[in-house]
């Protein structure tokens, strides 16, 4: 070939190792000259083989590999195989720039060519971008460069999505318009005024106030979607004005490009601090940069169940490759969980917690602090951080952790960030977890705090706890203490069902941590910390116990997870139809959601939100078409939402939009209705001899004999109208409740009786934990999830409660003294006698309810008495 100016044309280049048959063969070729391991591990080989054999052509595939199991190599090899074998353009996405840098370095070590594309796109190396676009390298970037109003990673054929469990906020961000009262004061006031028809009129003065009460300061409220849709034009005018005059953040300006003309299809959440407008599920089906690639591979150390991944990414079906055998039990490193607020002395002396924490931090040197929100982070810095300690934020270490790790005494305080920061070895030996990690955006807080839909968020919370606890244990030989602060998180992690939902290694570690803190002194805990940090022979016995227990455990999905997983396909379909303004199809999909969430195995509170959305959509269709069928559907959905939201306040806080369209709600409380119908059907109990036999069991409620007391509880439940009332069959020891009253699908009342105890002394933490655990025991026995607002009652003659009991009690546990139970028996008996005198054979349900109401014997009347003393809330001095 003739040269021009001494420069020859470059001949077309091919990758030196050629085209492999599968990802594992590819690595055998790469390993000849790379800087990575000599070969892939067996579990990595199994995951890649599974993908290659069964899921190579599926559009959405998720694989789970715990920390330390070589997830980056697996993702990188799949990416490189697709690039070489099929000519795919592949982008590997990470949550943060720091992780993207780490990933690019690892890929380079493995012999896989990366193009690192992070930061401002205008500053990207154009040669790197061109190599990716030409299919000559793997783009390594962040989620924000795909989920963006102007995505720069928009030509990928395949997306590898790392840390997928933590991606919901990144995915939803382009469709999330936030208006902060603190920084966008006038815009907040203008938008709140535009939304006023969609909110409870009694709520508005508190939202407008500069000094609302504590109840309103923390409350999250839903603007009625039906009313928002009816006034969408005005709301959009106000928003358009705010955006045009830059009265909102840059992120909100970009979000407006996605939301304009779609406000009627969004959820709107309002608090005293912020307004959030966003779709319930991000409509990623309309975002080409994410939807167009032929395959999306989601990688995570913890995928979980219940449809969390599908909701986060807006996909109706994601195929899963399970954790390889062995790695489903073993984790990375060793953690020692410490619960200061469980200890005997600090539980009764909250003021002593901060000095103890400061002492632990000073002993550790560097610590990473994980908080759910800014207020908690600020409180920690003010009260728990030792004097003269340097405090860092995530932004300060985004590109380089050495600013933190080079300091001998420093705290890295992270807000709502539980992964993406690796601090192995001596970089950090202490993680402080303060506050339950369920305080993301307003939608998440609404679902958790207002709706109480804990089950639908359980996987998200679990992932954050597991990932956060592992920030300082990054290899098999690593170790770090995890200090747990805050009553909500302490009681959450003390629950046996929550422990069982964790990875078996974390489950075993939590059990050891609770036992090492509960009813111990803070000095004992300090000594245990020293033993753990020393990692000597004194720790080995505990280590062996953790390993032994770990091998015996299997991770348990939470209640309703299977039904939630089944329902998510219809949820995504409904959300997409709403975004597409196909309201008839949306209503059909919502019907599928509520049908799948209606049975006893599923969380009622989450279904109440979908029922309310069904009401709003049916109402909009009725208004648009005038068809009677949609008015009737709206009435049915309204009543379903009201019933399923029992025990919450959110339903009463939305504007009473089109209330006349909803059928008249029954005057009788659902639990009262169940009780009255059961009594009318209990003809065996009508018989004089059976009724008298039931009355004789009252004597057992005055005694200390456990069997006779339980018999009294069982018969009291029958007389009170429980459709099922039974006690402990005495084959389960302390693990089973002493009484269970089931009022159909309306409510359960579960009893733990300590009638044999003396009045002296205090109710302890173990008794509070035991009572809370009875709900899950009963759920297992019944094969059903307890209805919303079911309660566990601890009956004990003791007059005081130990402070530690308040710290571990769950939010459905109450304490009563035996005279309260006896008084209830007498009230119910009086109602029965009058009903029998009137003639049970001819009395109507309305008349029977009136009789029981007169004697304060309806469940709605005596339940507040049983709930006067919550064990989860310490009374003010």
N, C-alpha and C positions, 0 to 999 in steps of 0.2 A: 504494500500500500504506500502510495506516495505521501510524504510528509509535507505539511505546510508550516513553515516557520519552526521546524524542528519538533513539532508536537503531533503525536499520532492520536487518532481516535481511540477511545477506550473500547475494548470489545465487551459485549454483553457478559455480565458476571453471573454466576450461579453460586449458591451456597456450597461451601466446600464439602460439607458432609452429605450432600445429596438429599433425596426424598426418602424418609423412613416409612416403615409399614405401620407404626403406631408410636405414641409418645414415649414409651419405655425404650423402644429401639432407638428413637431419636437421641435419648440421653446417653445410651451406650456409645453412640458416635461422638456426641459432644464432649463426653468425659475424657476423650483421648487428649484434649488440649485445653480444657477449661480449668477454672480455679475452684470448682465446686466439689462435692463429695464424689467418691469413686463410682458409686452406683446409687440408684433410688432404693428407698426402704421398701419392705414388703407391703406395708399398708398403703404406701403411695402408689405402688404398682397396681394394687387391687382397685383403688379408686379410678385410676386412669383406664384400666382395662374395662371396668364397669361402664364408664362414660363412652369409651370407644365402641364397645359391643352393643350397648342398648340405647344410648342417649345422644349419639353423635349428630343425629338429624332432628332432635327435638329443639323447639324454639327457646324454651326456658328450662334450665337445669340448675339445681342447687347441689352443692357438695359440702359436707361438714367435716372439718378436720380441726381438732383441738390445737391450742397454742403449743408450739414446739413440735408439731407433727409434720412440718415441712409443707405447709399450705402454698407458699409462694412458688416453690419448685413445681408442684402439681399444676397450678394455674399457668405458670410460665411455659411448661412443656406442652400443655394443651394448646396454648396460644401459638407457640412456635410450630407445633405440628400442623395446625390449621393454616398457618402462613406458608409453610413450605409445601405441604401436600395438596392444598386446595387454593393457594394463592389468595387467601383471605387477608383483608386489612383488619388487624386486631388491636383493640385499645384495652389496656389494663387500668382500671380506675380504682383509686384509693380515696378514703375520706379526707386526708390532710396532705399538705405538701411534704411534710416530714416523712410520712409513710411512703409517699411516691418516690422520694429520693432514696429511701432504704430499699424499696422494691427494684428501682432501676439498677442500683449497685448489685443486688443479688442476681438479677437477670444477667447482667454483664459477667458476673463470676461464673454463672452456669453456661456461658457461651451463647446466650440468647441476646441478639442486638436490640437494645432499648433506645427509644427516642423520648427523652424526658421533657414533657411539655407542661410546665407548671407556671404559676404566677400570671402576670398580665400577658395576654396573648400577643400584644404588640412587641413584647420583648423576647418572644420565642426565637430559637435558632431556626431559620427557614430551611436549612439543610436537613435538620432533624424532622421538621414537619413534612418536608418533601419525601424523605425516606419512608415515613409511615404511610403517606398517601400513595406512594408507589408500591407498597407492600413489601418493603425491604427491611422493616424493623417493627418492633412492637411499641406502640405509643403507650407511655406511662404517664397518667395524668390524674386529675381529681374529678370527683363527681360534678363539681360546679361547672366544668367545661363541657358537660353533656346536658345537665339539667340547668338550662340557662335560656333566656329569651333570645340570645344570639349564640348558640352553641358553636364552639370552635372545633370540637371533636364531633364532626357530623358526617364523616365518610366511612365509619367503621362497618365491617361486615359481621364482626363478632365483638361483644363486650364481655370482659372479665370484670366482675364487680366484687371487689374484695371488701371484707368486713360488712357484708350485706345486712347483718343483724342491726347495724347502727346507722343505716342509710335513710330511714324514713324522713328525717328532717331535711336532708340534702335533696331528696326526691321531691318533697312537697314545697320546697322553698320558692321555686318560680311561680307557684300558684298561691302563695301566701302573702296577703297584703296586711301588714301590721301598722297600726297607728298608736303610738305611745302618747299617753297623756303628758308625761314629763317632758318629752322633746318635741311633741307635735300638738301642743295644747289647743290651739284654735281649731286645727283639723279634727282633733278628737271631739271637741264640743260640737262642731258642725255635723260630723258623721253621726254622733250620738243622737242629735236632734232629728236627723233624717231617719234614724232607726226607731225612734220612739213609738211608732204605731205597732212595732213588732215585739215590744217588751211590756211587762207588767207595769201599769201606770204607777203602782205603789212603790215600784223599785226605782223609778227614774230619779226622784229627788236625792236618793242616796248615791246614785252613780254620778250625779252632777255636783254633789257636795265635795268641798275640799277636805273635809274631815269626817268621812263616813265612819260608822261604828265598825268594830273588828269583824263582825259577821259579814258586812258588805265589802270590807277592805280586801278580804281573801276570796270572796265568792266569784264564781264563773257562771255566766248566764247565757242561755241560748236565745237569740232573737228568732221568733217564729218564722220558719222558712216560708210558710204561706203568706205571712204579712210582708216579709222581705220581698217576695216575688210580686206582691200587689203594688208595692211602692218602689220597685227596682229602678224605674226611670229616674225618680227623684234622687235616690241614693247614688246612682251612677253620675248624675249631674254634680252632686256635691263632691264625689271622689275625683271626678275629672278636673274640677276646679282646684282641689287640693294638690293633685299631681302637676297640673299646669304651672302652679305657683310654687312648686317645690316645697310644699308644707309637710311633706312626708319624706321618709328615708329613700336613698337611692334604690335599695332592694325593693321597696314598695312601688317606686316608679316603674321598675322593670316588671314587677308582678302585675301591674295594671295592664300591661300589654297582653297578658294571658287572660285576665279577668274581665276586661271591658266587654260588655254585652253578655256577661255570664254571672253577674251578681245574683240574679234570680236562681241560679243553679248551685249556689254556694251555701255553706253553713256560715253563720255569723255569730261569733262569741264575743261577749262583752264583759269586761271587768272594770273596776275603778281605775286601773292602771293602763289598760290597753284594749284595743278592739282588733280582732283577727277575722279576716274574711278569707275563706279557703274552701275548696270542695272537701267532702268527707273523705274521699279516696282520690288521689291525684289522677287526672285523666291522661295518663302516659300514652294511651293509645293514639292520641293526636300529636304526640311529640316525636317527630321523625327521627331525630338523633338517637332516641332510645328505642322507638318502635320498629324502625326499618331494618336494623341488623338481623341477620338470619338466625343468630343464636345469642342468647344472653346466659352467661354462666355466673351464678351467684355463689360466692365462697364465704364461709363463715366458720368460726370456732364453735358456734352454737346456733343452730337453725330453729330448733323447737317445733311446736305444732300449734294448731289452733288458727291457721291462716294468717299469722302475723306477717310473713314474708310477702304473701300475695297482696295483702292490704297496703303494705308499705310501697310496693312497686306498681300497684294497679294492674296486676296480671291475674287472670282467672285460674290458671293452672301452672304450677311450677313442679316439675318432676324432681324428686329428691334421691340423691345417692347417700346412703346412710354411713355413719361412722364405721370405720373398719373394726373388726373384733379386736379387743385388747385396748384400743384407744377410747372405747366407750366407757371404760372404767378408770384408766390412769390419766392423770392430768400432768401439769408441768409445775415442778417445784412444790414447796410446802408452805402453807399459810397457817397461822395461829390466830383465830378470831378471838377478840377480847371485847367483852360487853361491860364497861364500867358501871352503867346504870342498873345492872342486875345485881351488883355486889351488895352485901348486907348493909355496909356503912354508907356507901354513896347513894343507894336507892332511897334512903331516908334523909340524906343530906345533899340535895342537888347542887348546893353551892360548892361542895367539895369536888365535883366532877372536873371543873376547869383546872384546878391546880394539879389533879392527877394526870390529866391529859397533857398539860404543859411539861410535867415531869417526864412522861413517856417520850414526848417529842424531843426534849433536850437530850435524853439518853440516846435516842436514835440518830440525832444529827439532822440528816435530810429526811423530809417526809413529803408524800404526795397526798393532797387533801381533795376528796371528791364530794362535790355538793350539787344539789339539784337546781338551785336558783341563786341569783345574785344576793338576795337578802340573807340566805343561809351562809354564803361565803363571807359576806361582810361581818356577820355575827361571829363567825369562827375567828376571823382575824382580830376582832376586837376583844373577844373573851378567852380564846383558847390558845392563841399563838404566843409563845414566850416573847418577852421583851427583846428588842434588838435582833429579832429574827428577820431575815430578808424574805419577802413574799413575792413570788413570781406568778404571772398569769399565763394562760395558754398562748396568747399572742406573742409574749416575750420569748418563748422558746419554740415557736413554730418551725423555724429553720435550723435551730441548733440548741440542743439540750445542755450543752456544756456550761452555759451561763448559770444554770441551776446546779448541775452536778459538780461544778468546781468550787461551790460554796460549802464550807463545813457545817453551817447552821442555816438552813433555808427551807422554805415550804413552797411547793408548787401547788397553788390553789386553783382547781379546775371547776368550772360551772357547767353542769349538764354535758359533761364529756367524760366518758368512761372507758374509752379505748384510744388507740392511736399514739400512746406515749409509752415507750419501752424503757424501763429503768432496771436493768439486770444487776446482779451481784451487789457490790458495795455502793453502786449509784444510789440505791435507796433500799432501806430495810423496814420501812413503815408506811402503811397505807391507812389513812383516816377516812372512814366513810361516815358522813353526817347527813342524815335526812333520807327518807325513802326516795329512790330515783324514779319518781313518777310525776315530775314537774317540768315536762317539755313545753311545747307551745300550749296555747289556751285550749285547743281541742283535746289534747292529752289530759290536761288538768280537768277539763269538763267531764270527760269520760270517767276519770278516777275519782275526783272529789265530789262532783255534782250528781252524776248518774250512778256512781258506785259500780261501774262495769269492770271490776277488778280482773275477771277472767280473760277478757279480751286484751288486756294489757299485761297479763302475767308473764308471757314470753318475753316481752320487751323489758320488763323489770328484771326478770331472771337473768337475761343476757347482760344487762348493765351491771348487776351485782357480780356475776361471774367474771366478766371482763375487767371491771374495776378492781376487784380483789386481786386480780392477776397482774396488775401493772408492774409490780416489783418482783415477780417470779417468772422469769422468761426462759429458764432452762430447767432440766430435770433436777439439778443439784441446788437450785436457788431456794432461798427461804426469806419470808418477810411476815411481820405481824400485821394484822388488820384490825384496827380499832373502830368499833361500831358505836356511833353516837345518835341520839334522838330516839324518843319513845316509839315513833311509828316504825322506824327501821329495826329497832331492837325487838319489838314484839313480832314484827313480820318474820324475822329470821329465827325467832324462837319457835315458830309453828312447825310441827312435824310434817304437815303436807307441803309447806314451802321448801323445807329441807329435802323432802323426797323428790321434789320437782327439779332439783339441782343436779348437776353432774355428780356421779357417785363419790368422786374425790372431795368435792366441796361439801356434799352431804355429810360425809364422815368428819370432815374438819369442823363443820358447824356444830355437830353434836358434841365433839370434844370441847369446843370453845364455850358452848352454853353450860356444860357441866362444870367447866373450870371457872366460871364466873358466877353462876346462880348460887345464891346463899353462901358465897365465899366472901372473905374480906378483901378490901382493895390491896392490903399488904400481901395476901395470898396470891392475888393476881399479879402483882409486881414480881413476886418470886417466880411465878410460872413463866412470866415474860423473860426473866433472866435465864431460866433453864432452856427455854426455846431458843433464845438468841445464842446461847453457848453451843447448842447442837451437840451436846456431849452424851455420856451414857445415861444421865438422868432423863433425857428426852427420848431415848430409844424405846422405852416401854410404851410411851404415848404414840410414837411413830408406828410401832407394830400394831397397835390398836386401830389406828386410822387405816392402815393398809388392809388389815383383816376385815374391818367393817366395809371398806370400799368395795372389796371383792364380793361381798354379800348383797350389795345394793344394786338395783336397777332404777334408772331414772323413770319417774312416774309423771305422765302428763296430768295437767290440772283438770278439774271437773268441767265437763262440757267441751273439752278441746276437740274431740272427734266431731261433734256437731258444728262447732265453730269452723273447723276445717271444711266441712261439707258445705256450710252456708256461704263461704267466702266467694265461691264462683258466682252465686246470685247477687251477692253484695257488689262485686265489681261490675256485673252486668247492669245493675240498677243505677250505680253511680255514673257509669258511662252513658246510659240512656238519658239520665237527667242532664248531663253536660251537652248531649246532642239534642236536647229539648224534645225527645220522644217520650212523652209522659205516659202514654198508654202502655208502652213496653216497660217503662220504669215501674209502673204500678204492678204489672204482672211479676216482675222480678222481685219487688218488695214482698209480694205475697209469698213467693218461694222462700225468701229470707225468714219471714215471720213463721212460716210453717215449720221450717227446719229448726228454729229457735224456740218453738212453743213447747216441745215435749219436756218432761221432767228432768232430762239430763243436761239441760242448757241453762245459761244464766238469764234470768228473767229481766234484769235491769237493762242489759244491752238490747234485748228484744223490744223493750219499751221505747227506746229511741227509734228503732226501725218502724214500729207501729205508728209512732207520731209522724215520721216521715211519710208513711202510707196515708195518714189522715191529710197531711198537707198536699200531697200530690193528687189525691182523690178530690180534695176541695178545689184545687186549681182546675181540674178537669170538669168538675160540676159547674164552676163559674164560667168556663169557656164554652161548654156544650149545653148546659141546662138539663142534662140527662139525669133522671132520677136514680139510676143505678150507681152513679158516682156519689150522689148525696148519701145513699145508703151505705156505700163502702166507707165513706168518710166517717159516718157515725160508728161503724163497727171498729175501725182502726182507732178512733178516739177513745172508745171504751177499753180496748185492748191496751192502749198506751197508759191509760189511767190505772188500770189494774196492775200491770206489770211494773209500774213505777212506784208502787206502794213502798213507803219507807224512805223515799227521797223527796226533795223539795223542788227539783228542777222543773217538773211538769207544771207546777203551780206558778212558776215565775215567767213562763212564756205568755205572750199576749193571748187573751181568750178569743182568738180569731175565729169568726164564723161559728161561735158556740151554738147558735140555733140549729146548725146543720147536724150537730152531734146529737145522738139519741139521749133522751133523759137518763142520767146516770141513776143507778139504783141507790136508794137511801141507805140500804144496809151495807155495812162494811163487808168485804169479801170473806173475812174470817168469821164474822158473825153469821153470815149467810150459810157458810159451810157448817157451822155449829148447829144452827137451827134445823137445817135439813137432816143432819145426822141424828139429832134427837128425835125428830119426827119418824125417822126410819128405824130407830132402835127399839123395836117392839119387844124384844126379849127383856130389855131393861124396864119396860112398862109394867111387867108382871109384878104384883105386890111382893112376892118372896124374893125376887131378884133385886128390886129396889131396896128392900129392907137389908138385904145382905150387903149391898153397896154402902148403905149408911153406916153399917157396923164397922167398916174399915176406917172410919174417922178416928177410932181409938188408936190406930197404928201411927197416926200423924202426931200423937202426943207422947210417943215412946221413943226410946233410943235403939230399939231392935231394928237392924237394917231391913230385914225381910218384911216385917210388918209395916214399916214406914213406906217401903216401896209398894206394897200392896195398896196402901192408902193413896199413894200418888197415881197408881194405875186406875183405880176406881174414880178418883177425882177427875182425871182426864176424860173418862167415859161420861161422867155426869156433866162435864163442861162442854161436851159436844164434839170431842175428838173422834174422827172416823176410825183411827187406830190409836190404842193406848196400851203400852206394854213396858215391862221393866227388864232388868238385866237377868238373863237366864242363868247367871252365876257360873258361866264357864269362861268368862273373859276377864275376870279379876277387875282391876281398876280401869282397864281399857274401855269398858262399856258403860253407858249411862245407866242411871238408876230409874229413869222414867223417860218415855218418849210419847208426846202427844202430837198427832198428825191431824191437822184440820184440812183435809183434802189437799189441793194444790195451793192453798192460800198461805199457810204458815205452819211451822213446827215449833214446839216448845220442848226443849230437851233438858233433863234434870240431872244434876249431880248432888246427891244428898249426903251431907255430913252431920246428920242428926245425932249421931252417937258422940260427937265431939263435946267438949266442955265449953262453957262460956268464956273461960279465961283464955288468954293467948290471942293470937292473931291468925287471920287467914293468910297462908303463905303463897309464894309464887308457884310452887308445884301444883297446889290445888287449883289456882287460876288457869294454869296451862292445861291441866287435866280436863277441866270443864270446857275449855275452848275446843279441845280435841274431840269431844264427844259429837260435835256436829259432823265431822268427817267420818267418824265411826258409824254414825247412823246413816249417812249417805251411802257408805259401802254396803251396809246391811239392807237398805231399801233399794239400792240400785238406782238412786235418783239424787239430784242436787237439791239441797234445801231451798225452799222458796225464799224470795227476798224478805228481809227483815225477820227471819226466824231467829230465835234467841236460845241461849244456853243459860240455865239458872242454877246457881250454886246456893243450895239451902244449908245454912250453917248457923248454929246458935252463937257463934263468936260475935263480939261487939266491935272488933277492930280489924283493919286490913293492913298487912305489912306493906311498906312502900314498894318492895320488889314485886308484889303481885300486880300493882298498877302498871309497872313497866313491861310486863310480859303478857298481860291479859289481852285477848282479841276483842274486837269492837262489837261482839255480839254476846258478851258474857256479863251477867248481872248477879248480884248477891241479894238474897232475902233471908230473913230469920224465920224460924218455924211458925211463930204466931201468925204471920202473914198468910202462910199456906193454910193454916187452920181456918182463918177468917174467910178465905176464898171458898173452902169446902162448905162452910155454913151458908154463905150467900147463894151458892149454886143449889144447895139442898132446899133452901126456902123457895127458890124459883121453881124447882121441880115439884114441890108439894102443891104450890098454887096451880101449876099447869095440870097436875093430875086431878086436882079438885074440879077444874073446869072441863076435864075430859080430853085426854090426849087423842082419843079416837076421832074427835070432830074439830079440834082446834086447827086454825090455819097457821101458816108460817108467819104471817104478819102478826097475828094475835100472840103466838108463842114468843116472838121477838119482843113484843111489848111487855109480856110478863117478865121475861129475863132482864129487860132493860130496867124495869121498875125495881128489881132487886140487885141492880149493879152486877149482874151475872153474865152479861155478854162479854166475849173476849176483848172487844174494843174498850170495855170498861175496866176489866181487871188487869189487862196487859200493862198499862202504865204503872200500876202498883208494883208489878214484878220488875219493872225497869227503873225504879226510883234510884237504885244504887248501882250504876255501871262500874264494873271493876276495871274498865279501861280508861276511866277518867277520874283522877284523884280530886276529891272535893276541895274547894278552896278553904284555907284556914279561916 
